[in-house]
Amino acid sequence: MADVEQNAAVPDGSSNESDAVNGTVGRFVSSAEGTALAYGSLLLMALLPIFFGALRSVGCSKNKNASDMPETITSRDAARFPIIASCTLFGLYLFFKIFSQEYINLLLSMYFFVLGILALSHTMSPFMCRVFPANVPNKQYQLLFTQGSGESKEEIVNYEFDTKDLICLGISSVVGVWYVLKKHWIANNLFGLAFALNGVELLHLNNVSTGCILLGGLFVYDVFWVFGTNVMVTVAKSFEAPIKLVFPQDLLEKGLDASNFAMLGLGDIVIPGIFIALLLRFDVSLKKNTRTYFYTSFLAYIFGLGLTIFVMHTFKHAQPALLYLVPACIGFPVLLALFKGELTEMFSLLCGRRLVTSKKKTKTKDMAKRMAEKHGLSVLHELMGVGHF
């Protein structure tokens, strides 16, 4: 699992004055103000995709079009997830041991470059719909690939998009090129926030029990790989991709050229985030016009992440954030449901439907959304498999 870390490596791969993937303090000592700014910014950046992703997940769950239904994680998926994430992590560890780190990171950069553009485009889409000038024509386009001819013709790809989508794609492409060329921490964060928001919005748990299985399994996964082996440390030192949020602790001293970063892995945002989003949908299903469970779990996340930062800062060592987030995000809402007498309703909630792929592809009006859903679980495995940041 990705962790909050002090004095972490520079995103662009340049040399850093600190050696703190293991949490030790290097030659550069951050000021108290710089450290507080970095931690506060990380906390705020973690909360934004959870809050807005959860709100957008409610709209996704109400979509009556079967082709636009979000992908649902079942209890079977949740039980297998820590195993798949562990295999991904150990596989990356072996790759970095056997093959050249430079070429592996080049391939990963291209992979996340494409996915990042799509994720950022989908994130920007609602905003673009609001600011797009009404007097500018919004032309419709269609991307269609078929196989065969005549009666045997079969659709392989059928995407519909418009001028607004193209503008979003263009802006996202500029950010993507900026990231690939410079590996700047701001470009990294733009992609990271987009990945996190899309993950919370588009990946749905089918019930609370599944959420408990997923968080519980990754709790064990996180603690084992952080404290039991050096695999996470090795992969974290080698892996270069926008799968974490970073903020410089020396921003006040060096400005945008700062190089001493605190980091938070996206897994510590997305995994609790999809559980918090599920509780928001549970609030909606109760039809009481309140968001009690959502706000409780949201505050529990703030408490858990704040505790992670406090322990990490106190002991000068990177921490597995799920060690603190899982008990908080599960415990607080469950205790509240027990107190209100709604525990049975909470665990009987069933939402979403499993996407079944077929040879015939259904068309959608949001190309970026469909691509994000298609690669959702695979990207989430990547986020889990390169923990210890």
C-alpha positions in Angstrom: 0.0 0.0 0.0 1.3 3.5 -0.7 2.3 5.5 2.3 2.9 9.0 3.5 6.6 9.6 3.4 8.9 12.3 4.5 11.9 13.5 2.5 11.0 11.3 -0.4 12.7 10.9 -3.8 12.3 13.6 -6.5 9.5 12.7 -9.1 11.6 13.7 -12.0 14.4 11.3 -11.0 17.0 14.1 -10.3 19.3 13.8 -7.3 17.9 14.7 -3.9 19.7 15.8 -0.9 17.8 13.4 1.3 17.7 9.7 1.5 14.4 9.0 3.0 12.5 6.3 1.2 12.9 4.6 4.5 11.9 7.7 6.4 15.3 8.9 7.5 16.2 12.5 7.5 18.9 13.6 5.1 21.1 16.7 4.9 18.3 19.0 4.1 16.1 19.8 7.1 12.7 21.2 6.2 11.4 24.2 8.1 8.4 23.6 10.4 6.3 25.9 8.1 7.3 24.0 5.0 6.6 20.6 6.6 3.2 21.8 7.8 2.4 23.2 4.3 3.4 19.9 2.6 1.3 17.7 5.0 -1.7 20.0 4.9 -1.6 20.2 1.1 -1.4 16.4 0.8 -4.3 16.0 3.2 -6.4 18.5 1.1 -5.4 16.9 -2.2 -6.4 13.5 -0.7 -9.8 14.8 0.4 -10.8 16.4 -3.0 -11.0 13.3 -5.2 -12.8 11.4 -2.4 -15.4 14.1 -1.9 -16.1 14.9 -5.5 -15.6 11.3 -6.7 -18.2 10.1 -4.2 -20.7 12.7 -5.3 -20.2 11.8 -9.0 -20.5 8.1 -8.1 -24.1 8.7 -7.1 -24.9 10.0 -10.5 -23.2 7.0 -12.1 -25.2 4.5 -10.0 -28.4 6.2 -11.1 -27.6 5.8 -14.8 -30.3 3.6 -16.4 -28.2 2.9 -19.5 -26.6 -0.6 -19.0 -23.6 0.3 -21.2 -22.8 3.3 -18.9 -23.1 1.4 -15.6 -19.9 1.6 -13.5 -17.8 -1.5 -12.9 -18.7 -3.2 -9.7 -16.3 -5.0 -7.4 -17.8 -8.1 -5.9 -16.8 -10.0 -2.8 -14.8 -12.5 -5.0 -12.9 -9.6 -6.6 -12.2 -8.1 -3.1 -10.9 -11.4 -1.8 -8.6 -11.9 -4.7 -7.4 -8.3 -4.9 -4.6 -8.4 -2.2 -3.2 -11.5 -3.9 -3.3 -9.9 -7.3 -1.7 -6.7 -5.9 1.0 -8.8 -4.2 1.8 -10.6 -7.5 1.9 -7.2 -9.2 4.3 -5.8 -6.6 6.6 -8.8 -6.6 6.5 -9.0 -10.4 7.6 -5.4 -10.6 10.3 -6.1 -8.1 11.7 -9.0 -10.2 11.5 -6.8 -13.4 13.5 -4.1 -11.8 16.1 -6.6 -10.6 16.4 -8.3 -13.9 15.9 -5.6 -16.5 17.1 -2.1 -17.0 15.2 0.4 -14.8 15.4 3.0 -17.6 13.5 1.0 -20.2 10.9 -0.3 -17.8 10.1 3.2 -16.6 10.0 4.4 -20.2 7.3 1.8 -21.0 5.4 2.7 -17.8 5.6 6.4 -18.6 4.0 5.7 -22.0 1.3 3.5 -20.4 0.4 6.1 -17.8 0.7 8.9 -20.3 -2.2 7.5 -22.3 -4.3 6.6 -19.3 -3.6 9.9 -17.6 -4.8 11.9 -20.6 -8.0 9.9 -20.7 -8.5 10.2 -16.9 -7.9 13.9 -16.9 -10.2 14.4 -19.9 -13.0 12.7 -18.1 -12.3 14.7 -14.9 -12.5 18.0 -16.8 -15.6 17.1 -18.8 -18.3 18.4 -16.4 -16.4 21.6 -15.9 -16.0 22.1 -19.6 -19.8 21.6 -20.1 -20.4 24.6 -17.8 -17.8 27.0 -19.2 -18.2 26.1 -22.9 -19.5 29.2 -24.7 -23.1 28.7 -25.9 -22.4 30.6 -29.2 -19.6 28.2 -30.2 -20.9 25.2 -32.2 -20.5 21.9 -30.4 -20.1 19.5 -33.3 -20.7 15.8 -32.9 -18.2 13.1 -34.0 -18.2 9.4 -34.1 -15.3 6.9 -34.1 -16.4 3.6 -35.6 -14.4 0.4 -36.3 -16.2 -2.6 -37.7 -15.2 -6.1 -38.6 -16.5 -8.1 -41.6 -19.0 -6.9 -44.1 -22.7 -7.2 -45.0 -24.8 -9.1 -42.5 -21.7 -10.4 -40.7 -20.5 -6.8 -40.0 -19.8 -6.4 -36.3 -18.9 -3.3 -34.3 -15.6 -3.4 -32.5 -15.4 0.2 -31.4 -18.1 2.8 -31.5 -17.4 6.0 -29.6 -19.4 9.3 -29.8 -17.8 12.5 -28.7 -18.1 16.3 -29.4 -16.0 19.5 -29.6 -16.0 19.8 -25.8 -14.5 16.3 -25.5 -11.8 17.3 -28.0 -10.9 20.4 -26.1 -10.6 18.4 -22.9 -8.4 15.9 -24.7 -6.2 18.6 -26.1 -5.6 20.2 -22.7 -5.0 16.9 -21.1 -2.5 16.0 -23.9 -0.5 19.2 -23.1 -0.3 18.1 -19.4 0.7 14.7 -20.6 3.6 16.0 -22.7 4.7 18.2 -19.9 4.8 15.3 -17.5 6.7 13.0 -19.9 9.3 15.6 -20.7 9.8 17.3 -17.3 8.3 14.9 -14.7 7.2 18.1 -12.9 5.5 17.5 -9.6 2.5 19.7 -10.6 1.9 17.6 -13.7 2.3 14.5 -11.6 -0.4 15.7 -9.2 -2.8 16.6 -12.0 -2.6 13.1 -13.3 -2.7 11.6 -9.8 -5.8 13.6 -8.8 -7.5 12.6 -12.1 -6.7 8.9 -11.5 -8.0 9.1 -7.9 -11.2 10.9 -8.7 -12.0 8.5 -11.6 -11.2 5.5 -9.4 -13.6 6.7 -6.7 -16.3 7.6 -9.2 -16.2 4.6 -11.5 -15.2 1.7 -9.3 -18.2 0.7 -7.1 -18.4 -1.9 -4.3 -21.5 -3.9 -4.5 -22.1 -4.0 -0.7 -20.6 -3.0 2.6 -19.4 -6.6 3.3 -17.3 -6.5 0.1 -15.8 -3.2 1.3 -14.8 -4.7 4.6 -13.3 -7.7 2.8 -11.3 -5.4 0.5 -10.1 -3.0 3.1 -9.3 -5.8 5.6 -7.3 -7.8 3.0 -5.3 -4.7 1.9 -4.7 -3.9 5.6 -2.8 -7.2 5.9 -1.2 -6.6 2.5 0.0 -3.2 3.5 1.5 -4.1 6.8 3.2 -7.2 5.5 4.9 -5.6 2.5 5.9 -2.5 4.4 7.3 -4.1 7.6 7.9 -7.7 6.4 10.2 -7.2 3.4 12.2 -4.7 1.4 10.2 -5.3 -1.8 8.1 -2.1 -1.5 11.2 0.0 -0.7 13.0 -1.4 -3.8 10.0 -0.8 -6.1 9.3 2.6 -4.7 12.9 3.7 -5.4 12.7 2.5 -9.0 9.1 3.2 -10.1 8.4 6.5 -11.9 4.7 7.0 -12.6 2.0 9.4 -11.5 0.6 6.9 -8.9 1.2 9.2 -6.0 0.6 12.8 -4.9 3.6 14.8 -3.9 4.2 18.2 -2.4 7.6 19.8 -1.7 8.6 20.5 1.9 11.1 23.1 0.7 8.6 25.1 -1.4 9.0 28.2 0.7 12.8 28.1 0.3 13.1 27.0 -3.4 9.7 27.8 -5.0 8.5 25.6 -7.8 12.0 24.1 -8.3 11.8 22.5 -4.9 13.1 18.9 -4.7 12.4 17.6 -1.1 9.0 15.9 -1.3 6.4 14.4 1.0 4.3 11.8 -0.8 1.0 9.9 -0.5 0.2 6.9 -2.7 -3.1 7.0 -4.7 -4.0 3.6 -3.2 -4.5 5.2 0.2 -7.0 7.6 -1.5 -8.9 5.3 -3.9 -9.4 2.3 -1.6 -10.9 4.1 1.3 -12.6 6.5 -1.2 -14.7 3.8 -2.9 -15.8 2.6 0.5 -16.8 6.2 1.5 -18.6 6.6 -1.8 -20.5 3.4 -1.1 -21.7 4.9 2.3 -22.8 8.0 0.5 -25.0 5.8 -1.8 -26.2 4.1 1.3 -27.3 7.5 2.7 -29.1 8.2 -0.5 -30.9 4.8 -0.4 -32.2 5.5 3.1 -34.1 8.5 1.6 -33.8 10.5 4.8 -32.3 13.6 3.2 -29.2 13.3 5.4 -25.6 12.3 4.7 -24.7 11.0 8.1 -22.7 8.0 7.1 -20.8 9.8 4.4 -19.7 12.6 6.6 -18.8 10.2 9.4 -16.6 8.1 7.2 -15.2 11.3 5.6 -14.2 12.6 9.0 -12.9 9.2 9.9 -10.6 9.3 6.9 -9.3 12.7 8.0 -8.6 11.3 11.4 -6.9 8.2 10.1 -4.7 10.1 7.6 -3.9 12.7 10.2 -2.8 10.0 12.6 -0.6 8.5 9.9 1.1 11.8 9.3 1.6 12.3 13.1 3.1 8.9 13.6 5.3 9.2 10.6 6.5 12.6 11.6 7.1 11.6 15.2 9.1 8.4 14.4 10.7 9.7 11.1 9.7 6.5 9.3 7.3 5.9 6.4 4.0 4.4 7.6 1.5 2.0 5.9 -1.4 4.4 5.9 -4.1 1.6 5.8 -2.9 0.5 9.2 -4.7 3.6 10.5 -7.2 4.3 7.7 -9.0 0.9 7.7 -10.0 0.8 11.4 -11.1 4.4 11.2 -13.1 4.2 8.0 -14.8 0.9 8.9 -15.1 1.3 12.6 -16.7 4.8 12.9 -19.6 4.1 10.4 -20.2 0.6 11.8 -20.4 2.0 15.4 -22.8 4.7 14.2 -25.0 2.2 12.4 -25.0 0.0 15.5 -26.0 3.0 17.7 -28.8 4.0 15.3 -30.1 0.5 14.8 -29.3 0.5 11.1 -26.6 -2.1 11.0 -28.8 -4.7 9.2 -29.8 -2.2 6.6 -26.2 -1.2 6.1 -24.9 -4.7 5.4 -28.0 -5.6 3.3 -27.3 -2.8 0.9 -26.8 -4.2 -2.6 -26.0 -1.9 -5.5 -24.4 -1.9 -8.9 -24.2 -4.7 -11.4 -21.2 -6.6 -12.8 -20.1 -5.5 -16.3 -20.1 -8.4 -18.7 -18.0 -7.9 -21.8 -19.1 -9.2 -25.1 -17.8 -9.1 -28.6 -20.2 -6.4 -29.6 -19.3 -3.1 -28.1 -22.0 -0.6 -27.0 -21.4 3.0 -27.9 -21.1 5.7 -25.3 -21.1 9.5 -25.4 -18.0 9.7 -23.2 -14.9 8.0 -24.7 -12.7 8.9 -21.8 -15.2 7.5 -19.3 -15.5 4.2 -21.1 -11.7 3.8 -21.4 -11.2 4.7 -17.8 -13.8 2.0 -16.7 -12.2 -0.5 -19.0 -8.8 -0.1 -17.4 -10.1 0.7 -13.9 -9.2 -2.5 -12.1 -5.9 -2.9 -13.9 -4.8 0.6 -12.9 -6.0 0.0 -9.4 -3.8 -3.1 -9.2 -0.9 -0.8 -10.3 -1.8 1.6 -7.5 -1.7 -1.2 -4.9 1.3 -2.9 -6.3 3.8 -0.2 -5.9 3.1 0.9 -2.3 5.6 2.4 0.2 5.8 5.9 -1.0 
